[in-house]
Amino acid sequence: MRPIARRVGLAASEGAWWELGFKPWVNPKTITTAVAVCNICHWSGDEFIGPYHTEMATCPRCGSVARDRFLLFCFLSRRGYVKNLRVLETSPRMGAGYRSMMRRYFKYTASDYDLSAHEGDIQIDLQAMALPDSSIDILLTPHVLEHVPDTAKALSEIYRVLAPGGRMYLQVPLCYGSTQVPSTPEFHADNTPVFFNFGWDLTDQLRAAGFTTTVLVTQDFADMLNHVTECPTSNGDGFNVEDLVAMGRPSDSSPVADKYIAKVFGFLPAYHYATWECIKPN
Ligand SMILES: [Zn+2]
């Protein structure tokens, strides 16, 4: 694999971004001139590459897309930075540079189901995790659960391996108000089938598994769910926004990114951003 620094054309003198020693946290209030800032690699500039979309708005330095940035933002803004937390991330989209940066600050492990679509340090099936009880403090799991056939089994295993007080930050594509089983075979850019297109009712399954659960959303999305602002019309980007708003559960949601943060870090349009925070009680 070519180094990310070469792929995105960093000046040789700048070196690899993950060697610059940034903590994976940027306080956007300290940014006064840039319009766009990456909270992963600290790049700042006029704009991200591509349109505002959870799978796009790409950072020209580290290659993060908006949902990568939102996941780390949710974790660190809610949990706070604590050195050497045991962090497991399932099938991270980002590669060697991001993982090096995470290892600098956490006991970080990347896993993958079959080590094919994503490289991982270890192979893990969420339905039967080869990890000891209470061995993980933070589980980051972006866009994996929808590919797992037995949701309840996976959630029970995740609960087992999390330490008391440990947290899961869970992202799935949230395009529909309620969970649906795909009527025709569906795949997301690899050969792993999608078993569920989850809706807001995923919260019920997470609570049934024992987690204290809230859905972290942007302030603008929270305003739509609370009918403070009007929701836009679905525009064919895959998100059924009227359905999401109609079936949304404002009391299950907590806003984490105000208008300014959402704009600077590229968390737009608002209804693309939801991360389930699931805490294993002490
Ligand atoms: Zn970046």
Boltz pocket constraint, residues with backbone or C-beta under 6 A from the ligand:
constraints:
  - pocket:
      binder: B
      contacts: [[A, 38], [A, 39], [A, 40], [A, 41], [A, 42], [A, 43], [A, 59], [A, 60], [A, 61], [A, 62], [A, 63], [A, 64]]
      max_distance: 6.0
